[in-house]
Amino acid sequence: MSIVLTEFARPRLFRNDGRRNTIQDCTPAQFEQHLNTVAPLAVLEGYAPFCRLHVHRNWTSTRCLAAPVTDANRHLLRSDYEARNRDELPVLVRWFEGLEPPVADYLIAILYSRAQLAREGTRIEADWGVVGCMYTAEPVETPMAPITMMRNALGVDEGGSGVPLDRDAYARSVEFWRTHANWRG
């Protein structure tokens, strides 16, 4: 099985603007090499048949991406409308500023099959393409953000995957993200 980093994921996981909430101490090429040469600790089913999650022990200094919202840190929350790239509509997002979560114990690569990526207009030579990565304290999936689920349900033309909204998964996502937020550093 071969894995490549997609052009969608590359600028989000390896930003060159100094943000510290991205993958640290590792180049995109080193990340790809690691995924192709080190067996994952676990392979989890994704939200659709074309999606897999490869759980790796964190080999970098990358920090957990989500942190619990508490009375002590609520004042650090920020929000704005942002798009993940030029082709997508901006959506409301929130994050912490001035908070530094612990180093993640796991990096969980989010993989899409070559066939799905082709349906979304991305051609790859490998079997799987990395579309994202979770940085977590536990070897389990962080729920997809509710807005990402909605975007996926809107379809490929709006930056999604075309997978219909699952109300139960959406409710679980809301419960998690109501009490957690990403951070930026």
N, C-alpha and C positions, 0 to 999 in steps of 0.2 A: 504494500500500500504506500502510495506517495502523497505528500502533503506540500502545498505551497501557500504562501501568504498572499491574499488577494489585494488588489489595488484599493479596494474599499477599506480593508482593515489596516493596511500599512500606515496611512497617516493618522489613524485614530490610536493605534497601539504604540507607534514610534514617532511621536511628535518631535519636531525640532524647534519648538518655541519655548523650551525650558520647563514645561509642566512636569511635575514629579508624579502625577497620577497615571503615568503610562509605564510600559515595561522598561525597567532600569538595567544598566550594566550588561546589555545584550543588544547586538545589532539585529536587524531583520534577518540577515543571512544566518547568523548564529541561532536565532529562534527557529527558523525553518530546519536547520541542520539537527537541532536537538529533537524536534518533533519527529523527524525522519529516522533518527538513530537510537533514541531512548524510548523503550516501550512505556506506554502510559501505565499508571498504577491501576486505573480503571477506565473503561469505556462506558459512558452512560448514553441512554437513548435521549435524543433531543426532542423538541416539541413537534417534530414531523418526521416522517420516514427518511427524508433526505438529510437530516441533521444528526450529528454525533458530537459528544463532548468527551475530549481526551483529558483525563485528570493526570497532571504531573506535579510532583513535589517541586516547590519553587526553588530554582537554582539561581535566583537573582535577588536584588534588594527591593523588588517591587512590593508596594504596600497594598493592603486590602483596599478594594475600590469602594465598598460601602461601609458605612458606620451607623450605629444606632443613633436616633435622634433622642436627646434627653433634655431635661429642663436646663442643664448646665451648658449645653452647646447649641440650643435652639437659636440663640442670637447670631450664630455664625452661618445660618442658612441664607442662601441667595437664590434668586430665580431669574429667568429671562426666557425669551423665545429664541430658539436656535435650530438650525438645520445641521444635519451631519455632513452634508456636502452641498454643492451649488444646485444640484438637481432636485433636492427635497424641500418641502415646505417647512418653515420653522414651526416648532412645537414647544410647549411650555416644559422647561426642565428646571430642576433645583439641585443644589449642591452646597457643600460646606466650603467655606474659605477660612483659613486659619486653624484648621484641625489637621492633625497628623495621625492617621490610624497606624496600627502595628504592621510590621512586615507580614505579607501573606505567607501562609504555609503551602498554598497550592496555586498553580496556574492551570486554569481549565480552558483549553482551546476549544472554540466553537467552530465546528467543521460543517461545510455544506458539500454535498456530492457534486461532481463535475456536471452531471445532467441538470441539477437544479440551478447551478451557477449559469449554465448556458441558457436556461429558460429566463434568467434574470439579466441576460445580456453580457455575462462575463465568461470568456473562454479561458480555460486553463488546460495545461498538459497533464497535470497530476490527477490522481483519483479523487482527492479532496482538497478544498480550499478553506483556509482560515478566514472567517468573517468577523471574528471577535475573540475576546479572551476575558475570562473572569479571574479576578485575583481575590482569593478567599482564605479564611481561617480553617474551614472545614472542606473535605473532599466532596462537596455536594454542590449542585447547581444553585446559583442565586436566581430567584425568579426573574423572568424577563419583565422589563418595565411595562406598565399598562399601555403607555403610548406606543411602544414598539409592537405590542400585540395588535393594537389598532392599525398601525401602519402596515403590518403584515397582512391584515385582513383587507385593507384597501387595494392591495395588489401590487404587481411589479411596477406599474406606471408611476406609483407614488412612493417607490423605494422599499416596498414590502416584498414578501415571498408568495403571497396569494393564499396563505393558509387561513381558513375561516377562524373567527374568534371562538375560543372555547370559554364559555362563561365561568365554569368552575376554576380553570387555570387563571382566568382574569381576576376572579375574587381572591384567590391565593396571592396573586401578584400585588393587588391593592393592599392586602393585609400586611405584606412585607414592606412595601415601599411607603406606606403610611408612617411607618416607624423607623425607616432607614433613609439615608441619602448618600449619594456619591460625594466625593470631595475633589477639590482642585488645589494643587499646590504649586 
